[in-house]
């Protein structure tokens, strides 16, 4: 397969190509399931080396994608997600090395017990099998997803965004070099060789039963399509409508620093704060100072009437703003009547990704932790820490916002299932 398929393949060819990807991934997954930790780690270390050695090639490929996106009129936040730099390439390589250093979850005994009849039962972690990852714009996901799936003993079929097509293929070359050098099947990590949307549909159908799980990582439209069309289990990764609530007990200087970082450090990541809730009992002077800090740092604010009155640069919020993931230097803001009102607003408008409370009052903190039903709940910390790497998980495929199997950062442990091992000594079940 080659990148020429990007423009030339017809419907039948795409179906054939995708089913072939699935069949080869299934074969690779069988070998990976019993691959020793040392072999997987060797592949990961060599992948990291190859990414560093071919950084110029990766940057050149990425430049093609960035220029095409700029010509297409993509906004600055989108370009930030897409663009690779020497520092980001070094981060990809380091992320693979961190994955290599993680404990291997495969074969780990989760629990063991003995029954009165003498049967010994153990619950043991095993790979999921073949994982299909569908993602948009961010080419570094290619390395993160491929590395995590490998460490957990899974084969990966990666469908990156059309905007990052050249970048992702350049990264894939380095990953495959690591697999080959470690004598692991090259089909353990496969990038879909076409940008045609039909390829996504074929993955969602399960590729003749070879795909075990689909992980979507992207905007609301992508996730919505995956959830409505998938015939295999899905790890939901919905949009990141993340909230920060500033309680009356918050330290003003801490609140300013955290809020500015949560919104503006990188506006295009799913952990960026999109809505700011401020307790009415937080002094007006402190609230104004907080909003000015955002404005002076380059943010646009859409707020309720009371907060809008604090500065002429603040725009009026519409009902739609409370349900918008901007992925840009825009934040919605409103006053709330204490912790209960903040929790109620979050319950109505959150995508259940990440929420943070800035407070010193232990009762308010406990209420926030106990009543906010999101995958990640924080206290006195920026929502931008919603990241598997920051959680010490090496990297992540995404933040799962559903409640089944995986929730929060999806790392190596979340990419496994388990089976029961039953050891007997001749027991039979009575009639």
Secondary structure, 3 states (H helix, E strand, C coil): CCCCHHHHCCHHHHHHHHHHHHHHHHHHHHHHHCCCHHHHHHHHHHHHHHHHHCHHHHHHHHHHHHHHHHHCCCCHHHHHHHCCCHHHHHHHHHHHHHHHHCCCCCCCEEEEEECCCCCEEEEEEEECCEEEEEECCCCHHHHHHHHHHHHCCCEEEEECCHHHHHHHHHHHHHHHHHHHHCCCCHHHEEECCCCCCHHHHHHHHCCCCCCCEEEEECCHHHHHHHHHHCCCEEECCCCCCEEEEECCCCCHHHHHHHHHHHHHCCCCCCCCEEEEEEECCCCHHHHHHHHHHHHHCCCEEEECHHHHCCCCCCEECCHHHHHCCCCCCEEEEEEECHHHHHHHHHHHHCCCCEEEEECCCHHHHHHHHHHCCCCEEEECCCHHHCCCCCCCCCCCCCEECCCCCCCEECCCHHHEEEEEEEECCCCCCCC
